[in-house]
């Protein structure tokens, strides 16, 4: 049985954390309080966090 991504606490946490990181990076770059290269690195880290969280949960559920 495969439930929707928003019903999984692991997947939901990964998406919320990643989107939050991306929004902080975008806000810092737009306001000028963060250098653009640093903001891009932070945004990529947010994307990587989302992908890691979703992949990790799928891998764990595949073991069951």
CNS distance restraints for C-alpha pairs under 8 A (distance, minus, plus):
assign (resid   3 and name CA) (resid   7 and name CA) 6.59 0.50 0.50
assign (resid   3 and name CA) (resid   8 and name CA) 7.45 0.50 0.50
assign (resid   4 and name CA) (resid   8 and name CA) 7.16 0.50 0.50
assign (resid   5 and name CA) (resid  11 and name CA) 5.94 0.50 0.50
assign (resid   5 and name CA) (resid  12 and name CA) 6.81 0.50 0.50
assign (resid   6 and name CA) (resid  11 and name CA) 6.80 0.50 0.50
assign (resid   6 and name CA) (resid  12 and name CA) 5.43 0.50 0.50
assign (resid   7 and name CA) (resid  12 and name CA) 7.35 0.50 0.50
assign (resid   8 and name CA) (resid  12 and name CA) 6.03 0.50 0.50
assign (resid   9 and name CA) (resid  13 and name CA) 5.88 0.50 0.50
assign (resid  10 and name CA) (resid  14 and name CA) 6.21 0.50 0.50
assign (resid  10 and name CA) (resid  53 and name CA) 6.63 0.50 0.50
assign (resid  10 and name CA) (resid  54 and name CA) 7.62 0.50 0.50
assign (resid  10 and name CA) (resid  57 and name CA) 6.53 0.50 0.50
assign (resid  11 and name CA) (resid  15 and name CA) 6.22 0.50 0.50
assign (resid  11 and name CA) (resid  50 and name CA) 7.91 0.50 0.50
assign (resid  11 and name CA) (resid  53 and name CA) 5.81 0.50 0.50
assign (resid  11 and name CA) (resid  54 and name CA) 5.29 0.50 0.50
assign (resid  11 and name CA) (resid  57 and name CA) 6.70 0.50 0.50
assign (resid  12 and name CA) (resid  16 and name CA) 6.10 0.50 0.50
assign (resid  13 and name CA) (resid  17 and name CA) 5.93 0.50 0.50
assign (resid  13 and name CA) (resid  53 and name CA) 7.93 0.50 0.50
assign (resid  14 and name CA) (resid  18 and name CA) 5.92 0.50 0.50
assign (resid  14 and name CA) (resid  49 and name CA) 6.33 0.50 0.50
assign (resid  14 and name CA) (resid  50 and name CA) 4.99 0.50 0.50
assign (resid  14 and name CA) (resid  51 and name CA) 8.00 0.50 0.50
assign (resid  14 and name CA) (resid  52 and name CA) 7.84 0.50 0.50
assign (resid  14 and name CA) (resid  53 and name CA) 5.02 0.50 0.50
assign (resid  14 and name CA) (resid  54 and name CA) 6.97 0.50 0.50
assign (resid  15 and name CA) (resid  19 and name CA) 5.94 0.50 0.50
assign (resid  15 and name CA) (resid  49 and name CA) 7.92 0.50 0.50
assign (resid  15 and name CA) (resid  50 and name CA) 5.24 0.50 0.50
assign (resid  15 and name CA) (resid  53 and name CA) 7.72 0.50 0.50
assign (resid  16 and name CA) (resid  20 and name CA) 5.98 0.50 0.50
assign (resid  17 and name CA) (resid  21 and name CA) 6.21 0.50 0.50
assign (resid  17 and name CA) (resid  46 and name CA) 7.30 0.50 0.50
assign (resid  17 and name CA) (resid  49 and name CA) 7.60 0.50 0.50
assign (resid  17 and name CA) (resid  50 and name CA) 7.57 0.50 0.50
assign (resid  18 and name CA) (resid  22 and name CA) 6.24 0.50 0.50
assign (resid  18 and name CA) (resid  45 and name CA) 7.73 0.50 0.50
assign (resid  18 and name CA) (resid  46 and name CA) 4.10 0.50 0.50
assign (resid  18 and name CA) (resid  47 and name CA) 5.97 0.50 0.50
assign (resid  18 and name CA) (resid  48 and name CA) 7.80 0.50 0.50
assign (resid  18 and name CA) (resid  49 and name CA) 5.62 0.50 0.50
assign (resid  18 and name CA) (resid  50 and name CA) 5.26 0.50 0.50
assign (resid  19 and name CA) (resid  23 and name CA) 6.11 0.50 0.50
assign (resid  19 and name CA) (resid  46 and name CA) 6.49 0.50 0.50
assign (resid  19 and name CA) (resid  47 and name CA) 7.76 0.50 0.50
assign (resid  19 and name CA) (resid  50 and name CA) 7.94 0.50 0.50
assign (resid  20 and name CA) (resid  24 and name CA) 6.18 0.50 0.50
assign (resid  20 and name CA) (resid  46 and name CA) 7.72 0.50 0.50
assign (resid  21 and name CA) (resid  25 and name CA) 6.21 0.50 0.50
assign (resid  21 and name CA) (resid  42 and name CA) 6.87 0.50 0.50
assign (resid  21 and name CA) (resid  43 and name CA) 6.46 0.50 0.50
assign (resid  21 and name CA) (resid  45 and name CA) 7.78 0.50 0.50
assign (resid  21 and name CA) (resid  46 and name CA) 5.23 0.50 0.50
assign (resid  22 and name CA) (resid  26 and name CA) 6.15 0.50 0.50
assign (resid  22 and name CA) (resid  42 and name CA) 6.86 0.50 0.50
assign (resid  22 and name CA) (resid  43 and name CA) 4.54 0.50 0.50
assign (resid  22 and name CA) (resid  44 and name CA) 7.80 0.50 0.50
assign (resid  22 and name CA) (resid  46 and name CA) 5.52 0.50 0.50
assign (resid  22 and name CA) (resid  47 and name CA) 7.52 0.50 0.50
assign (resid  23 and name CA) (resid  27 and name CA) 6.00 0.50 0.50
assign (resid  23 and name CA) (resid  43 and name CA) 7.93 0.50 0.50
assign (resid  24 and name CA) (resid  28 and name CA) 6.02 0.50 0.50
assign (resid  25 and name CA) (resid  29 and name CA) 6.17 0.50 0.50
assign (resid  25 and name CA) (resid  34 and name CA) 7.72 0.50 0.50
assign (resid  25 and name CA) (resid  39 and name CA) 4.72 0.50 0.50
assign (resid  25 and name CA) (resid  40 and name CA) 7.17 0.50 0.50
assign (resid  25 and name CA) (resid  42 and name CA) 5.92 0.50 0.50
assign (resid  25 and name CA) (resid  43 and name CA) 5.83 0.50 0.50
assign (resid  26 and name CA) (resid  30 and name CA) 6.05 0.50 0.50
assign (resid  26 and name CA) (resid  39 and name CA) 6.66 0.50 0.50
assign (resid  26 and name CA) (resid  43 and name CA) 7.58 0.50 0.50
assign (resid  27 and name CA) (resid  31 and name CA) 5.99 0.50 0.50
assign (resid  28 and name CA) (resid  32 and name CA) 6.05 0.50 0.50
assign (resid  28 and name CA) (resid  33 and name CA) 5.21 0.50 0.50
assign (resid  28 and name CA) (resid  34 and name CA) 4.86 0.50 0.50
assign (resid  28 and name CA) (resid  35 and name CA) 7.89 0.50 0.50
assign (resid  28 and name CA) (resid  39 and name CA) 6.98 0.50 0.50
assign (resid  29 and name CA) (resid  33 and name CA) 6.40 0.50 0.50
assign (resid  29 and name CA) (resid  34 and name CA) 5.07 0.50 0.50
assign (resid  29 and name CA) (resid  35 and name CA) 6.20 0.50 0.50
assign (resid  29 and name CA) (resid  36 and name CA) 5.63 0.50 0.50
assign (resid  29 and name CA) (resid  39 and name CA) 5.95 0.50 0.50
assign (resid  34 and name CA) (resid  38 and name CA) 6.72 0.50 0.50
assign (resid  34 and name CA) (resid  39 and name CA) 6.33 0.50 0.50
assign (resid  35 and name CA) (resid  39 and name CA) 6.23 0.50 0.50
assign (resid  36 and name CA) (resid  40 and name CA) 6.10 0.50 0.50
assign (resid  37 and name CA) (resid  41 and name CA) 6.26 0.50 0.50
assign (resid  38 and name CA) (resid  42 and name CA) 6.18 0.50 0.50
assign (resid  39 and name CA) (resid  43 and name CA) 6.10 0.50 0.50
assign (resid  40 and name CA) (resid  44 and name CA) 6.15 0.50 0.50
assign (resid  41 and name CA) (resid  45 and name CA) 6.19 0.50 0.50
assign (resid  42 and name CA) (resid  46 and name CA) 6.34 0.50 0.50
assign (resid  43 and name CA) (resid  47 and name CA) 6.37 0.50 0.50
assign (resid  44 and name CA) (resid  48 and name CA) 6.07 0.50 0.50
assign (resid  45 and name CA) (resid  49 and name CA) 6.05 0.50 0.50
assign (resid  46 and name CA) (resid  50 and name CA) 6.35 0.50 0.50
assign (resid  47 and name CA) (resid  51 and name CA) 6.28 0.50 0.50
assign (resid  48 and name CA) (resid  52 and name CA) 5.93 0.50 0.50
assign (resid  49 and name CA) (resid  53 and name CA) 6.02 0.50 0.50
assign (resid  50 and name CA) (resid  54 and name CA) 6.18 0.50 0.50
assign (resid  51 and name CA) (resid  55 and name CA) 5.98 0.50 0.50
assign (resid  52 and name CA) (resid  56 and name CA) 5.81 0.50 0.50
assign (resid  53 and name CA) (resid  57 and name CA) 6.23 0.50 0.50
assign (resid  54 and name CA) (resid  58 and name CA) 6.32 0.50 0.50
assign (resid  55 and name CA) (resid  59 and name CA) 6.10 0.50 0.50
assign (resid  56 and name CA) (resid  60 and name CA) 6.17 0.50 0.50
assign (resid  57 and name CA) (resid  61 and name CA) 6.10 0.50 0.50
assign (resid  58 and name CA) (resid  62 and name CA) 6.10 0.50 0.50
assign (resid  59 and name CA) (resid  63 and name CA) 6.69 0.50 0.50
assign (resid  60 and name CA) (resid  64 and name CA) 7.09 0.50 0.50
